[in-house]
């Protein structure tokens, strides 16, 4: 069982002593599991229910209707819908469909005017107008929770509580996903055995809201364990970037999704990542000698230079949607 941590003191910011207690719990969870459940996150249950209902209505539409906002129409913002088996994990198609979203940015935003990839306007379905409101309301609350958890992570690392908010995440890259995992059938499972294959998240922090069907599994040092839904909790996990920032002190754990429920499953991950243009360097407060090089499950050397977060991110996303990556290269040429 993963740790369950009440992050309310970090959200409320009224008792520094309680914040430090929570930070110590986060340190233990991130160092040993890379995952934990968060309660006291401040996201009203109605926001999640509205998001779930609107998402289910969207994914129930005919594919021709959903294709009106396909990712190919999202341009460099890489927003929109993709069909079942339209996303790859470790080179294999996933048994899921999804809608890629993010921070709603108009052309007046400097990042959009500069042409930064993964920044821009979302694509919204005309057939489900309530989805836009549900996403924007939920995302605002989830970002507040992410800010609070980052405070706890900073304190856990011996830094000032606002260390990341003043720097790396002062203008975070926000990537939000709506995922639908259809009930698997024997024929499809042959080509796509997993809802999502084994992987680790490539960013900083992931906040996952899932429905009551289950299916998420993580690989611990002792083997695979299930992460069943717990009422009124978020599942929080550390990504590769945080593991690299902390020289391995925080663990980015591999995980996967196997839909064993026999019915549709929905999940809603928010990837709360560094500023797209930020130069990312390991935290100087953490001496390299304390965290020796270890061989990760995927062979990644977490001590390699990173560069800007944006270039790192584009390299990762290009492997998930190779066709979009090729189209971007053609446009740049």
KOLLOTI-364932 format. One line per 3 residues: number of its first residue (from 1); their letters; for each residue x, y, z of N, C-alpha, C. Coordinates in steps of 0.2 Angstrom, whole numbers, padded with zeros to 4 digits. Layout:
% residues N
NUM> A> X Y Z X Y Z X Y Z ~ ...
//
This chain:
% residues 333
1> XXX> 0004 -0006 0000 0000 0000 0000 0004 0006 0000 ~ 0003 0011 -0004 0006 0017 -0005 0005 0021 0002 ~ 0009 0026 0004 0008 0031 0009 0002 0035 0007
4> XXX> -0002 0037 0012 -0008 0042 0011 -0006 0048 0015 ~ -0005 0054 0012 -0003 0060 0015 -0008 0065 0015 ~ -0009 0068 0020 -0014 0074 0020 -0010 0080 0019
7> XXX> -0011 0083 0013 -0007 0089 0011 -0010 0096 0013 ~ -0016 0095 0017 -0020 0101 0019 -0015 0107 0022 ~ -0011 0105 0026 -0006 0111 0029 -0002 0114 0023
10> XXX> 0000 0111 0018 0003 0114 0012 -0002 0118 0008 ~ -0008 0116 0008 -0013 0120 0004 -0015 0126 0008 ~ -0016 0126 0014 -0018 0131 0018 -0013 0136 0020
13> XXX> -0006 0134 0021 -0001 0138 0023 -0002 0142 0029 ~ -0004 0139 0034 -0006 0143 0040 -0001 0140 0046 ~ 0002 0135 0045 0006 0132 0051 0012 0129 0048
16> XXX> 0018 0133 0049 0024 0130 0046 0026 0124 0049 ~ 0025 0123 0056 0027 0116 0059 0023 0110 0056 ~ 0017 0111 0055 0013 0106 0051 0016 0105 0044
19> XXX> 0017 0110 0041 0020 0109 0034 0026 0105 0034 ~ 0031 0106 0039 0037 0102 0039 0036 0095 0041 ~ 0031 0094 0045 0029 0087 0046 0026 0083 0039
22> XXX> 0022 0087 0036 0020 0084 0029 0026 0083 0024 ~ 0030 0088 0024 0036 0088 0020 0040 0081 0021 ~ 0041 0080 0028 0045 0074 0030 0041 0067 0027
25> XXX> 0035 0067 0027 0031 0062 0024 0032 0061 0017 ~ 0032 0067 0013 0033 0067 0006 0040 0065 0004 ~ 0045 0067 0008 0052 0065 0007 0052 0057 0008
28> XXX> 0049 0054 0013 0049 0047 0013 0046 0043 0007 ~ 0040 0046 0005 0036 0043 0000 0040 0044 -0007 ~ 0043 0049 -0008 0046 0051 -0015 0053 0047 -0015
31> XXX> 0056 0046 -0009 0062 0043 -0009 0062 0035 -0010 ~ 0056 0032 -0007 0055 0025 -0007 0051 0022 -0013 ~ 0046 0026 -0014 0041 0024 -0019 0040 0028 -0025
34> XXX> 0041 0034 -0025 0040 0039 -0030 0033 0040 -0031 ~ 0029 0038 -0027 0021 0038 -0027 0018 0039 -0020 ~ 0013 0043 -0020 0009 0043 -0014 0002 0045 -0015
37> XXX> -0003 0044 -0011 -0010 0046 -0011 -0010 0053 -0008 ~ -0013 0058 -0010 -0014 0064 -0007 -0021 0065 -0005 ~ -0023 0067 0001 -0029 0069 0003 -0028 0077 0005
40> XXX> -0034 0080 0007 -0033 0087 0009 -0031 0091 0003 ~ -0032 0089 -0003 -0029 0093 -0009 -0033 0099 -0011 ~ -0039 0100 -0008 -0043 0106 -0009 -0047 0106 -0016
43> XXX> -0048 0100 -0019 -0051 0100 -0026 -0058 0097 -0024 ~ -0063 0101 -0025 -0070 0099 -0023 -0072 0093 -0027 ~ -0076 0089 -0024 -0078 0082 -0028 -0082 0084 -0034
46> XXX> -0086 0089 -0033 -0091 0091 -0039 -0087 0092 -0045 ~ -0081 0096 -0044 -0077 0097 -0050 -0075 0091 -0054 ~ -0073 0086 -0050 -0071 0079 -0053 -0077 0076 -0056
49> XXX> -0082 0076 -0053 -0088 0072 -0056 -0090 0076 -0062 ~ -0090 0082 -0062 -0092 0086 -0068 -0087 0084 -0074 ~ -0081 0084 -0072 -0076 0082 -0077 -0077 0075 -0080
52> XXX> -0078 0070 -0075 -0079 0063 -0077 -0085 0063 -0082 ~ -0091 0066 -0080 -0097 0065 -0084 -0096 0068 -0091 ~ -0093 0074 -0091 -0092 0078 -0098 -0087 0074 -0102
55> XXX> -0082 0071 -0099 -0077 0067 -0103 -0080 0060 -0105 ~ -0084 0057 -0101 -0088 0051 -0104 -0092 0053 -0110 ~ -0096 0059 -0109 -0100 0061 -0115 -0096 0062 -0121
58> XXX> -0090 0065 -0120 -0086 0066 -0126 -0083 0060 -0129 ~ -0081 0055 -0125 -0078 0049 -0128 -0083 0044 -0131 ~ -0090 0045 -0129 -0095 0041 -0132 -0097 0044 -0139
61> XXX> -0095 0049 -0141 -0096 0052 -0147 -0094 0047 -0153 ~ -0097 0047 -0159 -0094 0044 -0164 -0087 0046 -0166 ~ -0083 0042 -0169 -0076 0044 -0170 -0075 0050 -0175
64> XXX> -0080 0050 -0180 -0080 0055 -0185 -0081 0062 -0181 ~ -0085 0062 -0176 -0086 0069 -0173 -0080 0070 -0168 ~ -0077 0065 -0165 -0071 0067 -0161 -0065 0069 -0165
67> XXX> -0065 0066 -0171 -0059 0068 -0176 -0060 0075 -0178 ~ -0065 0079 -0177 -0066 0086 -0179 -0061 0090 -0175 ~ -0058 0087 -0169 -0053 0090 -0165 -0047 0086 -0164
70> XXX> -0045 0082 -0169 -0040 0078 -0169 -0033 0082 -0168 ~ -0028 0078 -0165 -0022 0082 -0164 -0019 0085 -0170 ~ -0020 0082 -0176 -0017 0085 -0182 -0019 0092 -0183
73> XXX> -0025 0094 -0180 -0027 0100 -0181 -0025 0105 -0176 ~ -0021 0103 -0171 -0019 0107 -0165 -0013 0111 -0167 ~ -0009 0109 -0172 -0003 0113 -0174 0002 0111 -0169
76> XXX> 0007 0116 -0168 0012 0115 -0163 0010 0115 -0156 ~ 0004 0117 -0154 0002 0116 -0148 0001 0109 -0145 ~ 0000 0105 -0150 -0001 0098 -0149 -0007 0096 -0144
79> XXX> -0012 0099 -0146 -0019 0098 -0142 -0023 0094 -0147 ~ -0028 0091 -0144 -0033 0087 -0147 -0034 0080 -0146 ~ -0038 0077 -0149 -0040 0070 -0148 -0036 0065 -0152
82> XXX> -0035 0059 -0149 -0031 0054 -0153 -0035 0047 -0152 ~ -0036 0043 -0156 -0040 0037 -0156 -0036 0031 -0152 ~ -0040 0026 -0150 -0037 0020 -0147 -0031 0017 -0151
85> XXX> -0026 0016 -0148 -0020 0014 -0151 -0016 0019 -0155 ~ -0018 0026 -0154 -0015 0031 -0157 -0009 0034 -0154 ~ -0008 0032 -0148 -0002 0034 -0144 0002 0028 -0142
88> XXX> 0009 0029 -0142 0014 0024 -0141 0017 0025 -0134 ~ 0018 0019 -0131 0022 0019 -0125 0028 0014 -0126 ~ 0034 0016 -0126 0040 0011 -0127 0039 0008 -0134
91> XXX> 0036 0012 -0139 0036 0009 -0145 0029 0005 -0147 ~ 0025 0003 -0142 0019 -0001 -0143 0013 0003 -0142 ~ 0008 0002 -0146 0002 0006 -0145 -0002 0004 -0139
94> XXX> -0005 0010 -0136 -0009 0009 -0130 -0016 0008 -0131 ~ -0019 0004 -0127 -0026 0002 -0127 -0030 0008 -0124 ~ -0030 0014 -0127 -0033 0020 -0124 -0034 0025 -0129
97> XXX> -0039 0029 -0128 -0040 0035 -0132 -0039 0041 -0128 ~ -0038 0047 -0130 -0037 0053 -0126 -0038 0060 -0129 ~ -0038 0065 -0125 -0039 0071 -0127 -0033 0075 -0123
100> XXX> -0029 0078 -0128 -0023 0082 -0125 -0025 0089 -0124 ~ -0024 0092 -0118 -0026 0099 -0116 -0020 0102 -0113 ~ -0021 0108 -0111 -0016 0112 -0107 -0018 0118 -0105
103> XXX> -0014 0123 -0103 -0016 0129 -0101 -0019 0133 -0107 ~ -0025 0136 -0106 -0028 0140 -0111 -0024 0146 -0113 ~ -0021 0147 -0118 -0017 0152 -0120 -0019 0155 -0127
106> XXX> -0020 0162 -0127 -0022 0165 -0133 -0015 0168 -0136 ~ -0016 0171 -0142 -0010 0173 -0146 -0007 0179 -0142 ~ -0010 0182 -0138 -0007 0188 -0134 -0002 0185 -0129
109> XXX> -0002 0179 -0128 0003 0176 -0123 0010 0176 -0126 ~ 0015 0179 -0123 0022 0179 -0126 0024 0172 -0128 ~ 0023 0167 -0125 0025 0160 -0127 0022 0158 -0133
112> XXX> 0016 0160 -0134 0012 0158 -0141 0015 0162 -0146 ~ 0016 0169 -0145 0019 0173 -0150 0026 0171 -0152 ~ 0029 0168 -0148 0036 0166 -0149 0036 0159 -0153
115> XXX> 0030 0156 -0153 0030 0150 -0157 0032 0144 -0153 ~ 0032 0144 -0146 0034 0139 -0142 0030 0133 -0143 ~ 0032 0127 -0145 0028 0121 -0145 0025 0119 -0139
118> XXX> 0019 0116 -0139 0015 0114 -0133 0012 0120 -0129 ~ 0012 0125 -0133 0008 0131 -0130 0003 0134 -0135 ~ -0003 0135 -0132 -0008 0138 -0137 -0015 0137 -0134
121> XXX> -0020 0137 -0139 -0027 0136 -0137 -0028 0129 -0137 ~ -0033 0127 -0133 -0036 0120 -0133 -0041 0119 -0139 ~ -0042 0113 -0141 -0047 0112 -0146 -0053 0109 -0142
124> XXX> -0059 0112 -0142 -0065 0110 -0138 -0070 0107 -0143 ~ -0074 0102 -0141 -0079 0099 -0145 -0085 0103 -0145 ~ -0088 0104 -0150 -0094 0108 -0151 -0100 0104 -0148
127> XXX> -0100 0097 -0148 -0105 0093 -0146 -0106 0092 -0139 ~ -0100 0094 -0135 -0100 0093 -0128 -0098 0100 -0125 ~ -0102 0105 -0125 -0099 0112 -0123 -0098 0112 -0116
130> XXX> -0101 0108 -0112 -0099 0108 -0104 -0092 0105 -0103 ~ -0089 0102 -0108 -0082 0100 -0106 -0077 0105 -0105 ~ -0078 0111 -0109 -0073 0116 -0108 -0073 0119 -0101
133> XXX> -0079 0120 -0098 -0080 0123 -0092 -0077 0118 -0086 ~ -0079 0112 -0087 -0077 0107 -0082 -0069 0106 -0082 ~ -0066 0106 -0088 -0059 0106 -0088 -0056 0112 -0085
136> XXX> -0058 0118 -0087 -0055 0124 -0084 -0056 0125 -0077 ~ -0061 0123 -0074 -0063 0123 -0067 -0058 0118 -0063 ~ -0058 0112 -0066 -0054 0107 -0062 -0047 0109 -0063
139> XXX> -0044 0111 -0068 -0037 0112 -0069 -0035 0118 -0065 ~ -0039 0123 -0064 -0037 0128 -0059 -0036 0126 -0052 ~ -0040 0121 -0050 -0040 0118 -0043 -0034 0114 -0043
142> XXX> -0033 0110 -0048 -0027 0105 -0048 -0020 0108 -0048 ~ -0020 0114 -0051 -0014 0118 -0051 -0012 0121 -0044 ~ -0017 0123 -0041 -0016 0125 -0034 -0014 0119 -0029
145> XXX> -0016 0113 -0030 -0014 0108 -0027 -0007 0106 -0029 ~ -0005 0107 -0035 0002 0105 -0037 0007 0110 -0034 ~ 0005 0117 -0034 0009 0122 -0031 0010 0120 -0023
148> XXX> 0005 0117 -0020 0006 0115 -0013 0011 0109 -0012 ~ 0010 0104 -0016 0015 0099 -0016 0022 0101 -0018 ~ 0023 0105 -0022 0029 0108 -0024 0032 0111 -0018
151> XXX> 0028 0115 -0014 0031 0117 -0007 0033 0112 -0003 ~ 0029 0107 -0002 0032 0101 0002 0038 0098 -0001 ~ 0039 0097 -0007 0045 0094 -0010 0051 0099 -0009
154> XXX> 0050 0105 -0009 0055 0110 -0008 0058 0109 0000 ~ 0053 0109 0004 0055 0108 0011 0058 0101 0013 ~ 0055 0096 0009 0058 0090 0010 0066 0089 0008
157> XXX> 0067 0094 0003 0074 0094 0001 0079 0099 0005 ~ 0076 0102 0010 0080 0107 0014 0080 0114 0011 ~ 0075 0115 0006 0075 0122 0003 0070 0126 0006
160> XXX> 0070 0132 0004 0064 0137 0006 0058 0134 0002 ~ 0052 0135 0006 0046 0132 0003 0044 0135 -0004 ~ 0046 0141 -0005 0044 0144 -0012 0050 0144 -0017
163> XXX> 0055 0139 -0016 0061 0138 -0020 0059 0137 -0027 ~ 0054 0133 -0028 0053 0131 -0035 0048 0136 -0038 ~ 0043 0139 -0034 0038 0144 -0036 0042 0150 -0039
166> XXX> 0048 0152 -0036 0051 0158 -0038 0056 0157 -0044 ~ 0057 0150 -0046 0061 0149 -0051 0058 0144 -0056 ~ 0060 0138 -0055 0058 0133 -0060 0051 0132 -0062
169> XXX> 0046 0133 -0058 0039 0133 -0059 0036 0140 -0058 ~ 0039 0145 -0059 0036 0152 -0059 0031 0152 -0064 ~ 0033 0149 -0070 0028 0149 -0076 0028 0142 -0079
172> XXX> 0025 0137 -0075 0025 0130 -0077 0022 0128 -0083 ~ 0025 0123 -0086 0022 0120 -0092 0017 0115 -0089 ~ 0010 0116 -0091 0005 0112 -0089 0002 0108 -0095
175> XXX> 0002 0102 -0094 0000 0097 -0099 -0006 0093 -0095 ~ -0012 0093 -0098 -0017 0090 -0095 -0020 0085 -0100 ~ -0022 0079 -0097 -0025 0074 -0102 -0031 0071 -0099
178> XXX> -0036 0069 -0104 -0042 0065 -0102 -0041 0059 -0106 ~ -0041 0053 -0102 -0040 0047 -0105 -0046 0042 -0104 ~ -0047 0038 -0109 -0053 0033 -0109 -0050 0027 -0111
181> XXX> -0050 0022 -0106 -0048 0015 -0107 -0054 0011 -0109 ~ -0055 0009 -0115 -0061 0005 -0116 -0060 -0002 -0113 ~ -0066 -0006 -0112 -0065 -0013 -0110 -0062 -0017 -0115
184> XXX> -0056 -0020 -0114 -0052 -0024 -0119 -0056 -0030 -0121 ~ -0055 -0031 -0128 -0058 -0037 -0131 -0052 -0042 -0133 ~ -0053 -0048 -0133 -0047 -0053 -0135 -0043 -0051 -0141
187> XXX> -0047 -0049 -0146 -0043 -0047 -0152 -0038 -0041 -0152 ~ -0041 -0036 -0148 -0037 -0030 -0148 -0031 -0031 -0143 ~ -0032 -0035 -0138 -0027 -0036 -0133 -0021 -0039 -0136
190> XXX> -0022 -0043 -0141 -0016 -0046 -0145 -0011 -0041 -0147 ~ -0014 -0035 -0150 -0009 -0030 -0152 -0008 -0024 -0147 ~ -0012 -0024 -0142 -0011 -0018 -0137 -0013 -0021 -0130
193> XXX> -0008 -0025 -0127 -0010 -0028 -0121 -0011 -0024 -0115 ~ -0009 -0018 -0115 -0009 -0013 -0109 -0013 -0007 -0111 ~ -0017 -0004 -0106 -0020 0002 -0107 -0014 0007 -0108
196> XXX> -0009 0007 -0104 -0003 0010 -0105 0003 0006 -0103 ~ 0008 0005 -0107 0013 0000 -0106 0018 0003 -0100 ~ 0023 -0001 -0098 0027 0001 -0093 0031 0007 -0095
199> XXX> 0031 0012 -0091 0035 0019 -0092 0036 0023 -0086 ~ 0040 0028 -0086 0040 0033 -0081 0038 0039 -0084 ~ 0035 0044 -0080 0033 0050 -0083 0040 0054 -0083
202> XXX> 0040 0058 -0089 0046 0062 -0090 0047 0069 -0087 ~ 0042 0071 -0084 0042 0078 -0081 0044 0078 -0074 ~ 0040 0083 -0071 0042 0085 -0064 0037 0081 -0059
205> XXX> 0031 0083 -0059 0026 0080 -0055 0020 0079 -0058 ~ 0017 0073 -0057 0010 0071 -0060 0005 0071 -0054 ~ -0001 0074 -0055 -0007 0073 -0051 -0012 0069 -0055
208> XXX> -0014 0063 -0052 -0018 0059 -0056 -0025 0058 -0052 ~ -0031 0060 -0056 -0037 0058 -0053 -0040 0052 -0057 ~ -0042 0047 -0054 -0044 0041 -0057 -0051 0040 -0055
211> XXX> -0055 0036 -0059 -0062 0034 -0057 -0061 0028 -0052 ~ -0067 0025 -0051 -0067 0019 -0046 -0065 0013 -0049 ~ -0063 0012 -0055 -0062 0006 -0058 -0055 0003 -0057
214> XXX> -0050 0007 -0056 -0043 0004 -0055 -0040 0002 -0061 ~ -0034 -0001 -0060 -0030 -0003 -0066 -0023 0000 -0066 ~ -0021 0005 -0062 -0015 0008 -0061 -0010 0003 -0057
217> XXX> -0004 0002 -0059 0000 -0003 -0056 0007 0001 -0056 ~ 0011 0000 -0051 0018 0003 -0051 0023 -0003 -0049 ~ 0029 -0002 -0051 0034 -0007 -0050 0038 -0004 -0044
220> XXX> 0038 -0007 -0038 0042 -0005 -0033 0049 -0010 -0033 ~ 0053 -0009 -0028 0059 -0013 -0028 0057 -0020 -0026 ~ 0051 -0021 -0024 0049 -0028 -0022 0044 -0031 -0027
223> XXX> 0043 -0027 -0033 0039 -0030 -0038 0033 -0025 -0039 ~ 0028 -0028 -0043 0022 -0024 -0045 0017 -0024 -0040 ~ 0014 -0018 -0039 0009 -0017 -0034 0003 -0013 -0037
226> XXX> -0003 -0015 -0035 -0009 -0011 -0038 -0010 -0005 -0034 ~ -0012 0000 -0037 -0014 0007 -0034 -0021 0008 -0035 ~ -0025 0005 -0031 -0033 0005 -0031 -0035 0012 -0030
229> XXX> -0041 0014 -0032 -0043 0021 -0031 -0045 0021 -0024 ~ -0044 0027 -0021 -0046 0028 -0014 -0050 0035 -0014 ~ -0056 0035 -0011 -0061 0040 -0012 -0057 0047 -0010
232> XXX> -0059 0052 -0014 -0056 0059 -0012 -0049 0060 -0012 ~ -0045 0056 -0016 -0038 0056 -0016 -0036 0057 -0023 ~ -0030 0060 -0023 -0026 0061 -0030 -0020 0056 -0029
235> XXX> -0018 0053 -0034 -0012 0049 -0034 -0006 0054 -0037 ~ -0001 0054 -0033 0004 0059 -0035 0011 0055 -0036 ~ 0014 0057 -0042 0020 0053 -0043 0026 0058 -0046
238> XXX> 0032 0056 -0044 0038 0060 -0046 0040 0058 -0054 ~ 0042 0062 -0058 0044 0061 -0064 0051 0061 -0065 ~ 0054 0059 -0071 0061 0058 -0072 0065 0065 -0071
241> XXX> 0061 0070 -0072 0065 0077 -0071 0066 0078 -0064 ~ 0062 0076 -0060 0063 0077 -0053 0068 0072 -0050 ~ 0068 0066 -0053 0074 0062 -0051 0080 0064 -0053
244> XXX> 0081 0068 -0059 0087 0070 -0061 0089 0077 -0057 ~ 0084 0081 -0055 0085 0087 -0051 0088 0085 -0045 ~ 0086 0079 -0042 0088 0077 -0035 0093 0072 -0035
247> XXX> 0096 0071 -0041 0102 0066 -0042 0100 0059 -0039 ~ 0094 0058 -0040 0091 0051 -0038 0088 0050 -0031 ~ 0088 0056 -0027 0085 0055 -0021 0078 0054 -0021
250> XXX> 0074 0058 -0026 0067 0056 -0027 0067 0051 -0033 ~ 0063 0046 -0032 0062 0041 -0037 0057 0041 -0042 ~ 0058 0041 -0048 0053 0041 -0053 0052 0034 -0055
253> XXX> 0046 0031 -0053 0045 0024 -0053 0041 0022 -0059 ~ 0043 0016 -0062 0039 0014 -0068 0032 0012 -0066 ~ 0028 0013 -0071 0021 0011 -0069 0017 0009 -0076
256> XXX> 0011 0006 -0075 0008 0004 -0081 0000 0004 -0079 ~ -0004 0003 -0084 -0011 0003 -0083 -0014 -0004 -0087 ~ -0017 -0008 -0083 -0020 -0014 -0085 -0028 -0014 -0083
259> XXX> -0032 -0013 -0088 -0039 -0012 -0087 -0042 -0019 -0086 ~ -0043 -0021 -0080 -0045 -0028 -0078 -0053 -0028 -0076 ~ -0056 -0022 -0076 -0062 -0021 -0074 -0068 -0024 -0079
262> XXX> -0066 -0024 -0085 -0071 -0027 -0090 -0076 -0021 -0092 ~ -0075 -0015 -0090 -0079 -0009 -0092 -0074 -0003 -0093 ~ -0077 0002 -0096 -0073 0008 -0097 -0070 0011 -0091
265> XXX> -0064 0013 -0092 -0060 0017 -0086 -0058 0024 -0088 ~ -0059 0029 -0084 -0057 0035 -0085 -0051 0038 -0080 ~ -0047 0042 -0083 -0042 0045 -0078 -0040 0052 -0081
268> XXX> -0037 0056 -0076 -0036 0063 -0078 -0029 0065 -0075 ~ -0024 0064 -0079 -0017 0066 -0076 -0016 0073 -0078 ~ -0013 0077 -0073 -0010 0084 -0074 -0003 0083 -0073
271> XXX> 0001 0085 -0078 0008 0085 -0078 0011 0092 -0077 ~ 0013 0093 -0071 0015 0100 -0069 0023 0100 -0069 ~ 0025 0104 -0074 0032 0103 -0076 0036 0110 -0076
274> XXX> 0042 0110 -0077 0046 0116 -0077 0044 0121 -0083 ~ 0046 0127 -0082 0045 0132 -0087 0049 0130 -0093 ~ 0045 0130 -0099 0048 0127 -0105 0055 0130 -0107
277> XXX> 0056 0136 -0106 0062 0139 -0108 0068 0139 -0102 ~ 0066 0136 -0097 0071 0135 -0091 0077 0131 -0092 ~ 0083 0133 -0091 0089 0128 -0091 0088 0124 -0084
280> XXX> 0088 0118 -0085 0087 0113 -0079 0094 0110 -0077 ~ 0096 0112 -0071 0102 0109 -0068 0100 0105 -0061 ~ 0104 0100 -0060 0103 0097 -0053 0104 0102 -0048
283> XXX> 0100 0101 -0042 0100 0105 -0037 0107 0105 -0033 ~ 0111 0111 -0033 0118 0111 -0030 0118 0109 -0023 ~ 0112 0110 -0020 0112 0108 -0012 0113 0101 -0011
286> XXX> 0112 0097 -0016 0113 0089 -0016 0119 0087 -0019 ~ 0124 0085 -0015 0130 0083 -0017 0130 0076 -0021 ~ 0133 0076 -0027 0133 0070 -0031 0135 0064 -0028
289> XXX> 0140 0065 -0023 0143 0059 -0020 0138 0055 -0016 ~ 0133 0059 -0013 0128 0056 -0009 0123 0051 -0013 ~ 0123 0052 -0019 0118 0048 -0023 0122 0045 -0029
292> XXX> 0125 0039 -0028 0129 0036 -0033 0125 0034 -0039 ~ 0128 0034 -0045 0125 0031 -0051 0122 0024 -0050 ~ 0116 0024 -0052 0113 0017 -0052 0110 0016 -0059
295> XXX> 0109 0010 -0061 0106 0008 -0067 0099 0008 -0066 ~ 0095 0012 -0070 0088 0012 -0070 0085 0006 -0074 ~ 0079 0005 -0073 0075 0000 -0077 0076 0001 -0084
298> XXX> 0076 0007 -0087 0076 0008 -0094 0083 0010 -0096 ~ 0088 0010 -0092 0095 0012 -0094 0097 0019 -0094 ~ 0092 0024 -0092 0093 0031 -0092 0098 0033 -0087
301> XXX> 0103 0037 -0089 0108 0040 -0085 0105 0046 -0082 ~ 0103 0046 -0076 0100 0052 -0073 0105 0058 -0072 ~ 0111 0057 -0073 0116 0062 -0072 0119 0065 -0078
304> XXX> 0116 0063 -0084 0117 0067 -0090 0115 0074 -0090 ~ 0118 0078 -0094 0116 0085 -0094 0109 0086 -0097 ~ 0105 0091 -0095 0098 0091 -0097 0097 0097 -0102
307> XXX> 0099 0103 -0101 0098 0108 -0106 0092 0111 -0104 ~ 0088 0114 -0109 0082 0117 -0107 0076 0112 -0107 ~ 0071 0114 -0103 0066 0109 -0102 0062 0108 -0108
310> XXX> 0061 0113 -0112 0058 0112 -0118 0060 0108 -0123 ~ 0067 0108 -0125 0070 0103 -0129 0070 0096 -0127 ~ 0071 0095 -0120 0070 0089 -0117 0063 0086 -0118
313> XXX> 0058 0090 -0117 0051 0088 -0118 0049 0086 -0125 ~ 0051 0090 -0129 0050 0089 -0136 0053 0082 -0139 ~ 0059 0081 -0136 0062 0075 -0138 0058 0069 -0135
316> XXX> 0055 0069 -0129 0051 0064 -0126 0044 0063 -0130 ~ 0041 0069 -0131 0034 0069 -0134 0034 0066 -0141 ~ 0040 0068 -0145 0040 0065 -0152 0040 0058 -0152
319> XXX> 0042 0054 -0147 0042 0047 -0147 0035 0044 -0146 ~ 0031 0048 -0143 0024 0046 -0141 0020 0047 -0148 ~ 0021 0052 -0151 0017 0054 -0157 0022 0055 -0163
322> XXX> 0025 0050 -0166 0030 0051 -0171 0028 0055 -0177 ~ 0021 0054 -0179 0019 0057 -0185 0019 0065 -0184 ~ 0016 0067 -0178 0016 0074 -0177 0023 0077 -0177
325> XXX> 0028 0073 -0174 0035 0075 -0174 0038 0076 -0181 ~ 0036 0072 -0185 0039 0072 -0192 0035 0078 -0196 ~ 0029 0079 -0194 0026 0085 -0197 0029 0092 -0195
328> XXX> 0031 0092 -0188 0034 0098 -0186 0041 0099 -0189 ~ 0044 0094 -0190 0051 0095 -0194 0050 0097 -0201 ~ 0045 0095 -0204 0043 0097 -0211 0042 0104 -0211
331> XXX> 0038 0106 -0206 0036 0113 -0206 0042 0118 -0205 ~ 0046 0116 -0200 0052 0120 -0199 0057 0120 -0205 ~ 0057 0115 -0209 0061 0115 -0215 0058 0120 -0220
//
